[in-house]
């Protein structure tokens, strides 16, 4: 039995879906299914009743879930206890923050060569939990969070980028208005997976007295850009504006699609000098 298998077991138990659990853990669905099967074999028990429509934890899984969480909590506590708070900083984010994070880390490290700053990839919920548990010193998120023991500091406001297939009728434009997009299907992940994104888009269209023309939700194991290529009459929004073959990136003309980016830190302790410098560097990226 491995700790990563317990991580996957907890994810499947909470998501009740192998595909959503895989997305949460940033691995493939086949890999997480394989690890759960190995764990079942090692424990000689069945943890989940699987059908084509549902994943249901067994009674054994229900008994093991709090113990698995306790084990993972101990792992986090061990890492936190072993870390020097003055010489090592852990920044939790996802890959869409990589450019800003690595730029800020490089600037802080140039002035503090003896300090190690880690950039760790975690899902939204994992980022919040890591700061709350002391495993990470700082988490980058879009939007905000209200949780006891945590403090949220605004860093910058991000303009969302409109993306279409290169064959889309509006793809030749450099910018586009929401009114021009009204007749075209909007492709987004399910709202439960991207609550903030849905809220921002819905509010922007409401200001126009309109409602987006939603297309089918993007499945968890699909990418938005591939969906655009398969549905060239559609559009979506992206956090980052990295060029992708076959995809056109357009600015939203009226700057209605904007999302705040925040830092989450512990409210229980005064930030160290290095952490304050990192926050300042992030604001300047």
Order of alpha helices (4+ residues) and beta strands (2+ residues): alpha-alpha-alpha-beta-beta-alpha-beta-alpha-beta-alpha-beta-beta-beta-beta-alpha-alpha-alpha-beta-beta-beta-alpha
